[in-house]
Amino acid sequence: MILWATACVVAIGFLVALEIAARRYGGVPGPITNQAREVVFAPKPGPLYGGLALMMVVLTWRQRFIAAGVAIGVDVVFILVRWAVDAEVPEGQFFGNGALWAMLGCAVVAITRRTGQERVLLLKGVGLGLLLVTGRKTGDTWLLITAKTRPTVFDPYVAVADHALGNPSWLAGRILEATAPIGTHVLDLVYAQLAVAAVAVALYQLRNVASERRFPRHHLVRTFLVIGLLGPAIYMIFPVVGPIFAYGPGTSGTGGVQWAVADLWPDTPPPISVPHPVTYDGITPRNCMPSLHTAWATAIFIHSRKGPRILRFAGTFWLTATLGATLGFGYHYGVDLIAGVVFTLTVEAALRAFDRGWDRQGVQLVAYGTTVFAVLLVSYRYLPMDMAAHPRVFGPLLILALASVIYGYVRTTRLWEPKAAPALQPKPQPEPI
């Protein structure tokens, strides 16, 4: 209980700090205000019903039907009222309030009608669902802060370093243009619905919570939250906007060219020249290094490995399609993706080592992953010209660094897996004389 209370205090303090930062730097409401207003006003598109689904893992089937019915009923009432008063509702924001009301209602029930372990379990479920919802608001605020506090970006450094990998974003961008519109629509759907895949894997991992009356020691939601918490801090250290913004028209046509270094993406790879920081607008998030979409897709892939075949296939497809989308849409450079995978494996290793108790293998793996990640960032910043001038050396070195972290993670986690004890053989009986 002390640990949970401490975590709640830290989380509330963090949200308050983001609320203050959002109002100071952007003059806009922060995550607390945005979440509170969605109790009544039309919510932004987001994982509200995904959060409700996660919360319901602690409920019985009867309680799940009741909670879902309440959520849908509340949404119907809100939609009818908005229609009756002719309220202006942005496209795609018609529903979601009901899911939030259902989660808050379960919190009230836990406090007023439950006791002991039942109360704790239900509050954990509500907290899990609200964390997914609040995480989206927190991420939006973080991205705003990166844009307002980091006026210059390091895209020229990353673009030059990316020559060591053959400029994969430029290649993927041309491939995606050639496969349009089918390829574009498929990858856009995968890229935008990453939370849906995460909820599906998390629901499988948490499927027995209601019957066992406890959560598993480690699951996907924890990894997702830690990635989302630590990743934006690295954005502040290494601000990058991405190829389509720094070397292309942006995502809204030619309007972004005025801030671009040059209008080259995806037809012409950027030239190899001495890089320097460049000024960019105060709106576009500096959210490329590392690629958190790649990080989250990697986490989904890892956590889907112990599921049924269809879940393993879905995890593999989502990772592959996400990698293609991040490059093909020009949102990331190739070196971003390598950093994102190393970042995820290090976070996942740290969480697993914390759960089982820190041992020598866990400490070594986390230390090695952290070192490789730091070396990657330092190389992108201070050795881009060398990387571009010697792609046959640095390209394989980047892949080798990634492969070494993957190998270390797989090897160490296999050692952590519980070993099946050999079956006891019946002791032979002496034959009668």
Beta strands, then each sheet from edge to edge (+ up, - down):
strand 1: 152-153
strand 2: 278-279
sheet 1: 1+ 2-
end
